[in-house]
Amino acid sequence: MSEQSAVSGKNRDIGVLELVRESLVAVVKEMRANIIHSSYSSIIYEGHDFSCALVSADGRLLAQSLDDNPLHIFAVPHSAREIIRVFGGDIREGDVFLHNDPYTGGTHLNDVLMLYPVFSENKLVLFAAARCHWGDVGGSTPGSLSGRVTEILQEGIRIVPTRISEKGKLNEAFLELLFQNMRNPAERKGDFKTMLGTSRKAAEHVKRLITRFGAEKMLSSIDELMHRSEQVMRERIKACPDGVYYAEGYIESNGNDHEPIVARLKLTIDGDRMIADFTGTAPQTKGPTNVGPSMAPNAVCTIAKAFLDPKTSINHGSFEPIEVIAPVGSFINARWPAPCGGMVEVKALLDSLMVAALGQAMPEMISGALKGGANHTLIGGNDPKWGSFLFYEYPAGGTGASKDLDGGTVVRAFSDGDFNSVQSIEVVESSLPLRIESYGIRENSCGDGKNRGGFGMRRCIRVLSDSASLSILSDRNVIPPYGVMGGMYGEPNHFVVKRGDSLVQPSAHPGKVAGFPLNDGDIVMVETSGGGGYGDPLERDIEKVRRDVSLGYLGAGEALRRYGVAITPDGNVDAQATQKKREEIRSSRVFLSLQLVNAELLEGFRRIVELPRAAAARLSVADGALIEIVTREHASPRAWVRVVDGGGDVLRVDAATLALVAGEVGDRVEVRPVRTAH
């Protein structure tokens, strides 16, 4: 073959690869459009809480839209492999499968997967997959999600791998059993039919592609595309500095007690491989803050993809160089009967650990932490006029700041996908006994920094029924989202009920509410967190601070206290007063020398640091206070204070804390208290 012919043949091969790749993505995008336009649940057609994908015959992810929910990227193939394992060679054309079991690859019970096999000449080629959040799947409270459950049976119907259509014949008895154990069964049936019709249409498109390319050529092209994705990821990992990086974070409670739950990450980069080891993470809990085996790989792989290879298409090849160790029986790899409704909250914690750890290897990519999970807010009941009703939102907050940008205000984060911030007022008020009293930006909620985090939202919802109840499943209501590179934390989430002139706490555990009775006229007040800041707040451009004040995002008093910027009554900056205040703030910071203790400093799962009484007095903290050790290179680790006798400007830490700080004995570090909500 001549050189010109060889080049021409290579170009043709590349052309076929691109056609196959884009054609598969086009199928997935049409699946998305079909589900949005024909679903019955507002959480799907308004909130976009669903994902579509194509999965290989052996359970590998082939194609997913960049608009889809990243929570589902690893869960869909994990569930698919479990269905393949259970049914083996007994999968035939016309079969359809359902699955939502968290312990075998699902997310939480509301996310129901439909897996639809596509055949060519009696050979299984691939699966069309749709995973949609069904508004209710039974359980103890409307919407199935709440913060106070103690076992998965309270969260609804658990569907292990189940064939609901055999050779084209639906198992109507099984489906009726499912729907009649869910609130608003007509809506559930509608969403099921939407998924089924969407999957059938996807199968038709895939069969046309098989006719166009030939089954063998299409499948070999898919294998090549995955191989190329794997090679790209290996190259990107290899470009990172080899090393071991540590991060640690907390779920603030399981909803049944006030004890925080720790997750620990040791991230190793070794050549073209990445190993994420979560050994040391707390056992599964008796509350909803657990996940099954798919979420830790999902968090690790999606953050690695976002950091290292954000622009190429999504398929399983990108994840091959990444190993994840998630101890069985921990709250990040739970087993029956652990409830898993708080899957998004746990995933958000794991995301933040990956950002903190991988950000040490790639400091130019690190960003402040997010609001923490979904902020599931559910108001449901049975009303004589409206019948069975359910309001479900997962309100957005501020996103974290980064090297070049302030965080976004009331927008979805990069780890959320194409979700809406909230449902439109028109949809809520026309279909539910609710009225949106107000909706706007939560002033002063940002995490301060050279670049500040985004601001959260404030949304007030009046109840117009005397048969409603409130459930909330949220995190970072007590322990706020962290800042990075010296940046400050954002304000935590906050949920309260206004009843007349009084404010009523719906739970003793902030952010964890189950079936709190609401009266006609009550107002549910939702305030979401601001994002963590990036860099020293005293280095923030003064004009940017002035602009935030002029827009009403930040009060003038807060600008002075937090940024040292003095704003005059006419909205200008007093330069002399600003310089003086910034010098005052800078000189008031507390720096201590790291001192190593030859013992493990832990109380339960809380990381402990020891402070001499004089140092504790300088910080104005007492026993049990939460502090953070400020670093200018990555996220600031946190620990609880134990006040000890003695003097000296020292911070006594154990070896694990020293590793989290990435410091050495004798280093001078800034220490500051963290304001926690109770």
Buried (B, 14 or more C-beta within 10 A) or exposed (E): EEEEEEEEEEEEEEEBBEBBBEBBBBBBBBBBEBBBEBBBBBBBBBBBBBBBBBBBBEBBBBBBBBBBBBBBBBBBBBBBBBBBEBBEEEBBBEBBBBBBBBBBBBBBBBBBBBBBBBBBEEEBBBBBBBBBBBBBBBBBBBBBBBBBBBEBBBBBBBBBBBBBBEEEEBBEEBBEEBBEBBBBBEBBBBBBEBBBEBBEBBBEBBBEBBEEBEBEEBBBBBBBBBEBBBBBBBEBBBEBEEEBBBBBBBBBBBBBEEBBBBBBBBBBBEEBBBBBBBEBBBEBBBBBBBBBBBBBBBBBBBBBBBBBBEEBBBBBBBBBBBBBBBBEEBBBBBBEBBBBBBBBBBBBBBBBBBBBBBBBBBBEBBBBBBBBBBBBBBBBBEBEEBEBBBBBBBBBBBBBBBBEBBBBBBBBBBBBBBBBBBBEEEEBEEEBBBBBEEBEBBBBBBBBBBBBBBBBBBBBBBBBBBBBBBBBBBBBBBBBBBBBBBBBBBBBBBBBBBEEEEEEEBBEBBBBBBBBEBBEEBBBBBBBBBBBBBBBBBEBEBEBBBEBBEEEBBBBEBBBBBBBBBBEEEEEBBEEBBEEBBEEBEEEEBEBBBBBBEEEBBEEBBBBBBBBEEBBEBBEBEEEBBBBBBBBBBBBBBBBBBBEEEEEBBBBBBEBBBBBBBBEEEBEBBBBBBEBBE
